Amino acid sequence: MSSLTQLVPIFDSTNWLDWSEKMKAYLRSLGLWVITSGRRIRANEVRDTAGNITNLADVLAWDAEDEKALGAIQLRFAAQLK
């Protein structure tokens, strides 16, 4: 977390270019940019005849990465923008 606070400024609506470039680099360094950019989309749940999700691990892995990316982004928003 310390690298996030050291590398990415708080977004306050006046510093979009600087903030977005640094946030993108930070998310890339964590392997999360592919989620944020939409290059890796969430898998549709595939169910077997009993109704069990057969690709649950893939779905949960994507969801976890999405939550990490969203958390990092939200932590660098000014309070008045939340």
N, C-alpha and C positions, 0 to 999 in steps of 0.2 A: 504494500500500500504506500510506503514512503516514496517509492519512485513515482507513483501517480501524482502525489502532492508536490513533488519536486519538479516534475517534468511538464505537467499539464496545468495551465492557469485555470482559475475559476472563470467560467463563461458568464459574462454579464450583459450580453446582447450588443456590446460595442466592439468586441474582439473576436468576431467569428472566424476570420481567416487564420489568425494565430492559433486560437483554441482548436479549430477543426483539424488543422495540420498536425498539431501535437497529439490530439486525442487519437487520430487515425494511426499515427506512428506507435503510440502506446498500445492500442488494441492489436496492431499487427505484431508487436513484440510478444504479445501473449497468445497469438494465434487465433484471436477473436474477430479480426476484421472480416474474415470470410462470412461470418454470421451477420455482422452489422451491415455489410455491403449488400447482402442478399445473394452472394455467389454460392453459398451453401444453404439450401432451403431445408426446412423441417420435413422429415419423412412423414408421409401419411401413415397412420396406424394401419397395420395389416392384421386382420383377425382370422383365426382358424375357425373351423366349423363349430367349436365349442364357445366361440366368442372371446378367446384369449388373444391378447396382442402378441404377435409372434416377433415383432421387431421392437419390443419395448426398450431394449438397451440403446438402440439408435435414437429413438424418440427422446428418452431421458437424457442422453448425452448431449443432444442438440439443445434441449431445454436448459440444461445446466450451463452450457456455454453462453446461451442467450441471456440468462440471468446475470452472469458475470459481466458481460459487456454492458448491459443496462445499468448495473450497479456502478460500474466505473464512470459511465457517462453522468449518471445522476449525482454522483459525489462531487462533480466538478461544475455544477450549475449553481449560480448565485441563488440565495434563499428567495429573493423576490420573483424568480423565474420558475420555481418549483410549484 
